[in-house]
Every structure is written in structure tokens, then in C-alpha cells.
Amino acid sequence: MSNTTILENSSCENITNFKASIYPPTYIIVFIFGFIENIFCLYVFLKLYKRKTAINIVMVNLAISDLLFVCTLPIRVYYYLNKHIWNLPDSLCSVTSYALYFNMYCSIYFLTLMSILRYFAIVHPIKCLKYRSVKYAQIMCVSIWVFVGVAACPFLKNSTTLNNENEKKCFELNNDTTNNGMENIYIMNLISLVIGCIIPFLVITVCYAFVVKTLLTSKAKNYKQKHSHRKAIAMIVIVMAIFLTSFLPYHVLRTVYLVTKRMEKTSQASCFIQKTVVVTLCGAAINSCLDPLLYYFAAENFRGKLRNTEKCTSRGSPARMHQT
């Protein structure tokens, strides 16, 4: 994956203030809701579920990825509130940069894996039964962690830079980036665009096209089948919404920004494009709050477990105990 941090644009005088007004409130909200939601979802999955399924295992891994990411957001908030001056260890800058893209691409691949598993379950329920096993899901999840972890390793290099005032910066590159440096960033961005976004999106789209076709041509014969069909539709809607609102806009606009900057060479890309990348990066971060919707509407018996938890809580409440 590429080191595609937004480059500072000297011709966009208010870009620093724009980032300071957009990033901190967004990251604070994502941290609060993302932390609470994913902690609670992990509790439901790991504590209340008696039987493991392939889909639930993938969702647990997705929740862990989201939780690891939101835990780094307070560092980003501190940096932007500190007038974009980095006075923390350089290694922490690298780890925080790494966490953003590590989570983004882990989320994309876990969503893709869930889509494939749902495709197998509905379109080829018998033929592909072995591919929906718990062991298969565990192997694929480990493979995703390793692949994305290795691919995002460039972010573990020193990510801090110095500006003209000799102030240390993080999450951004200097304006005097060399032509070779810009060319490397551009190439790596294209690689991450294709491998990390376009290919997974095409796989998800094809899988769901076949799922919808199968659902339209087959009628549910009992309540269990109807319930399974509803969960499949819910997953389709939520996954596509996450991709179209969180991942695709950021990758497209990031590429447009880098292409524009590469073509202009000596001049800077437009201020408007740079601001749109800032906004879409916030959209990508919000993904950590959207994934729990997937668990609630599409996970097997998640809402049932949730209702049981509420009943147990109400039974054990002080008011209830007083009444008894």
C-alpha cells in the first residue's frame, strides 16, 4: 500500500486551518462511538456466542481491526490541536500512520471475504460447503492480517518531516518532495488503488450480483430461509453503502489529487481537490463506526444475543432486585 499522505499545498493558504477544523471533531466522534461499539460487539461475539461460524469469525477480526485503529485517533487529535507540530516520538508517528492504512485495507479485505462467504452460502450452499468452514475462515483471516501487515510496512519507516520553520510534522510530506519521490508515491498509489480497492469492489459486486439473482429466482419455503434471505439483503446494502461512502470516494479523489499534482509538476494541485481528499479521508475513518451496523443486521443471531443481554441486565438491576 502506498504512502499517500496528503501533501501540503503552499498555494492553499487555509488548508492547515481546514484540517484543524475537520480532523479533530471527526476523530473524536469516531473514537468515542467506534471504541464503545466495537468493544461491545467483541463482547457479544466472544462471550455470548456458543457456536463459531465462518461469518462470525470474520466479523470478530473486523471488529478487532477497527478497535486497534480507533485507539490511535487521540494521537491524531492531539497533533492537529497542537498546531500541526509533532513533539512525540518519531516511532509513534510511524505507528499511527501505519494503523490508518492497515485498518482501511484490513476492513476492505474482511468485507470482501464476508461477501464471498455469503455468495458460497446462497449460490453454492452444498458445492462450496468446505469453503464455509471455521477452519477456512480462520486461515483466510490470518492471511489477510499477514498480507496487509506486510504491504503496509512502508509506513513503519520514519514518517516525520521538517518544514521551512524547522517544525516537525507528521501525516504529511514536504512541498519540496523530489520528482522521483512523487513518482514513487504515484506508482504506489496506483497499486493500492487497484489491489486495495478496485479488485475487492469488483469481487464484492460480482458476488452480490449472483446472490441477488439467486434470491430473486428462488422462493423461501420456511421462516429460516426467509430470515437467511433478509440477512443476505441487509449485508448487501450495508457493505455496498460502506464501500460507496467510505472507501471508494477516498481512493478516487486521492488518485485525482496525485494525478493533478503530477501533471502540473511545478505548480500545486488545486486547493479544492486537496480539501475533498481531507473530507473523504474522514469518511474512510468513519468506517469504524459503520461496521457494527453490519454485525447487528447481518450477523447470525446477533440481535437475539443482544436481547438476551438486555433481559439479563434488567433482571439483575437494583430496581428489579428491590421489587423481588
C-alpha positions in Angstrom: 0.0 0.0 0.0 1.2 3.5 -0.7 2.4 6.3 1.5 -0.3 8.5 0.1 -0.5 11.0 2.9 -1.9 14.3 1.7 0.8 16.7 0.6 0.8 20.2 1.9 -0.2 22.8 -0.7 1.6 26.1 -0.2 -0.9 27.7 -2.7 -3.8 26.7 -0.4 -3.2 29.1 2.4 -6.0 27.9 4.6 -5.5 24.2 4.2 -3.9 23.9 7.7 -6.9 25.6 9.3 -9.3 23.5 7.3 -7.6 20.3 8.5 -7.7 21.6 12.1 -11.4 22.3 11.8 -12.3 18.9 10.2 -10.0 16.2 11.6 -10.2 16.7 15.4 -14.0 16.7 15.8 -14.4 13.8 13.3 -11.7 11.7 15.0 -13.1 12.5 18.5 -16.6 11.3 17.4 -15.2 8.2 15.7 -13.1 7.3 18.7 -15.9 7.6 21.2 -18.5 5.7 19.1 -16.1 3.3 17.4 -14.5 2.3 20.7 -17.8 1.7 22.5 -19.4 -0.1 19.6 -16.5 -2.4 18.8 -15.8 -3.3 22.4 -19.5 -4.2 22.9 -19.6 -6.2 19.6 -16.5 -8.1 20.6 -18.1 -8.9 24.0 -21.2 -10.2 22.2 -19.2 -12.3 19.8 -16.6 -13.7 22.2 -18.7 -14.1 25.4 -22.2 -14.9 24.3 -21.8 -17.0 21.1 -21.6 -20.7 21.9 -21.1 -21.9 18.3 -18.4 -20.4 16.0 -19.3 -19.8 12.4 -17.2 -18.6 9.5 -19.0 -15.3 9.1 -18.8 -14.5 12.8 -15.1 -15.2 12.9 -14.5 -12.7 10.0 -16.7 -10.2 11.9 -14.6 -10.6 15.1 -11.4 -9.9 13.1 -13.0 -6.9 11.5 -14.0 -5.5 15.0 -10.5 -6.1 16.3 -9.1 -4.2 13.3 -11.5 -1.3 13.9 -10.7 -1.2 17.6 -7.0 -1.1 17.1 -7.4 1.8 14.7 -9.7 4.0 16.9 -7.2 3.6 19.7 -4.7 5.6 17.7 -7.1 8.5 16.9 -6.4 10.5 20.2 -2.8 10.9 18.9 -4.0 12.4 15.7 -6.4 14.7 17.5 -3.5 15.9 19.8 -1.3 16.6 16.7 -3.9 18.7 14.9 -4.9 20.6 18.1 -1.1 21.2 18.7 -1.0 23.5 15.6 0.3 20.6 13.4 3.6 20.3 15.4 4.8 16.8 16.3 6.6 16.7 19.6 6.1 13.0 20.3 8.5 10.1 19.5 9.0 9.6 15.7 8.1 5.9 16.1 4.7 6.9 17.3 4.1 8.9 14.2 5.0 5.8 12.1 2.8 3.5 14.1 -0.2 5.9 13.9 0.2 6.4 10.1 0.6 2.6 9.7 -2.6 2.0 11.8 -4.8 4.1 9.5 -4.0 2.3 6.3 -3.6 -1.1 8.0 -7.2 -0.8 9.3 -8.5 0.5 6.0 -7.2 -2.3 3.9 -7.9 -5.0 6.5 -11.5 -3.7 6.6 -11.8 -3.9 2.8 -10.5 -7.4 2.6 -12.6 -8.7 5.6 -15.7 -7.2 3.9 -14.7 -8.9 0.7 -14.2 -12.2 2.5 -17.7 -11.9 4.1 -19.2 -11.2 0.7 -17.5 -14.3 -0.8 -18.7 -16.5 2.1 -22.3 -15.2 1.7 -22.0 -16.0 -2.1 -21.0 -19.5 -1.3 -23.8 -19.9 1.3 -26.6 -18.8 -1.0 -25.4 -19.6 -4.6 -23.5 -22.8 -3.9 -24.6 -24.0 -0.5 -23.7 -27.6 -1.0 -20.9 -27.5 -3.6 -18.8 -25.0 -1.6 -19.6 -26.2 1.9 -16.0 -26.8 2.8 -15.1 -23.2 1.9 -17.5 -22.0 4.6 -15.9 -23.9 7.4 -14.5 -22.3 10.5 -11.0 -23.5 9.7 -11.1 -22.0 6.2 -12.3 -18.6 7.7 -9.5 -18.7 10.2 -6.9 -19.4 7.6 -8.2 -16.6 5.4 -8.3 -14.1 8.2 -4.7 -14.8 9.2 -3.7 -14.5 5.6 -5.3 -11.1 5.4 -3.6 -9.9 8.6 -0.2 -11.0 7.3 -0.7 -9.7 3.7 -1.9 -6.2 4.7 0.6 -6.0 7.6 3.5 -6.7 5.2 2.1 -4.5 2.4 1.7 -1.5 4.8 5.3 -1.8 6.2 6.5 1.4 4.3 4.5 3.3 7.0 6.8 1.9 9.7 9.7 3.9 8.3 10.3 7.4 9.7 7.2 9.4 8.8 8.1 12.7 10.4 9.3 15.7 8.2 10.6 19.2 8.8 9.0 22.3 7.3 10.8 25.6 6.4 10.4 26.8 10.0 12.2 23.6 11.2 9.0 22.4 12.8 8.5 18.6 12.9 5.4 17.4 11.0 3.6 14.1 10.9 0.9 12.6 8.5 2.1 14.9 5.7 5.0 15.4 3.2 7.1 18.5 2.5 6.4 20.6 -0.5 9.9 20.1 -1.8 9.3 16.4 -2.5 11.6 15.3 -5.3 10.3 14.2 -8.7 11.5 10.7 -8.0 9.7 10.8 -4.7 6.5 12.0 -6.3 6.7 9.3 -9.0 7.1 6.6 -6.4 4.1 7.9 -4.4 2.1 8.0 -7.6 3.0 4.4 -8.6 2.4 3.0 -5.1 -1.0 4.8 -5.1 -2.0 3.1 -8.3 -1.0 -0.3 -6.9 -3.0 0.3 -3.7 -5.9 1.7 -5.8 -6.1 -1.5 -7.9 -5.2 -4.2 -5.3 -6.7 -2.5 -2.3 -9.9 -1.0 -3.7 -10.9 -1.7 -7.3 -10.4 -5.5 -7.3 -12.1 -6.1 -3.9 -15.0 -3.8 -5.0 -15.4 -5.8 -8.3 -15.3 -9.1 -6.4 -18.0 -7.8 -3.9 -20.1 -6.5 -6.8 -20.0 -9.8 -8.7 -20.7 -11.9 -5.6 -23.7 -9.8 -4.7 -25.0 -9.8 -8.3 -25.1 -13.6 -8.2 -26.6 -13.5 -4.7 -29.4 -11.2 -5.8 -30.1 -13.2 -8.9 -30.4 -16.4 -6.8 -32.7 -14.7 -4.2 -34.9 -13.4 -7.0 -35.2 -16.8 -8.7 -35.8 -18.9 -5.5 -38.6 -18.6 -3.0 -38.1 -19.0 0.7 -40.0 -22.1 1.8 -39.9 -21.5 5.6 -39.1 -18.9 8.2 -35.4 -20.0 8.4 -34.9 -19.4 4.7 -36.7 -16.1 4.8 -34.6 -15.0 7.7 -31.4 -16.0 5.8 -32.6 -14.1 2.8 -33.2 -11.0 4.8 -29.7 -11.2 6.4 -28.2 -11.5 2.9 -30.0 -8.4 1.6 -29.0 -6.5 4.7 -25.4 -7.4 4.2 -25.5 -6.4 0.6 -27.0 -3.0 1.4 -24.6 -2.2 4.3 -21.4 -3.5 2.6 -22.1 -1.6 -0.6 -23.0 1.6 1.4 -19.7 1.3 3.3 -17.7 0.9 0.1 -19.5 3.7 -1.7 -19.3 6.2 1.2 -16.1 5.3 3.0 -13.5 3.7 0.7 -14.3 4.4 -3.0 -14.5 8.2 -2.7 -11.2 8.5 -0.8 -9.3 6.3 -3.3 -10.7 8.0 -6.3 -10.1 11.6 -5.1 -6.7 10.7 -3.7 -5.7 9.4 -7.1 -7.2 12.5 -8.8 -5.2 14.7 -6.5 -1.9 12.9 -7.2 -2.6 12.8 -10.9 -3.3 16.5 -11.0 -0.1 17.3 -8.9 2.0 15.0 -11.2 0.7 16.7 -14.4 1.2 20.2 -13.1 4.8 19.4 -11.9 6.0 22.8 -10.9 2.6 24.1 -9.7 0.4 22.7 -6.9 -2.8 20.9 -7.3 -6.0 22.9 -6.7 -7.0 23.7 -3.2 -10.5 22.3 -3.7 -9.2 18.8 -4.6 -6.9 18.8 -1.6 -9.9 19.7 0.7 -12.0 16.9 -0.8 -9.3 14.4 0.0 -9.3 15.6 3.6 -13.1 15.2 3.7 -13.0 11.7 2.1 -10.2 10.6 4.5 -12.6 11.4 7.3 -15.2 9.3 5.6 -12.8 6.4 5.5 -12.1 6.8 9.2 -15.9 6.8 9.9 -16.0 3.2 8.6 -15.0 2.0 12.1 -18.4 3.2 13.3 -20.4 1.8 10.4 -19.1 -1.8 10.6 -21.1 -2.6 13.8 -24.3 -2.0 11.7 -23.2 -5.0 9.7 -23.0 -7.1 12.8 -26.4 -6.0 14.1 -28.3 -6.6 10.9 -26.4 -9.4 9.2 -24.6 -11.5 11.9 -26.2 -14.8 12.8 -28.5 -14.3 15.8 -26.7 -11.1 16.9 -29.9 -9.3 17.8 -31.1 -12.4 19.7 -27.9 -12.4 21.8 -28.4 -8.6 22.3 -32.0 -9.1 23.6 -30.8 -11.9 26.0 -28.1 -9.5 27.3 -30.8 -6.8 27.9 -33.0 -9.3 29.7 -30.2 -10.5 31.9 -29.3 -6.8 32.7 -32.8 -5.9 33.6 -33.2 -9.0 35.9 -30.0 -8.1 37.7 -30.8 -4.4 38.1 -31.1 -2.9 41.6 -34.7 -1.9 40.9 -35.6 -5.4 39.9 -33.9 -6.9 42.9 -35.8 -4.5 45.1 -39.1 -5.5 43.7 -38.4 -9.1 44.3 
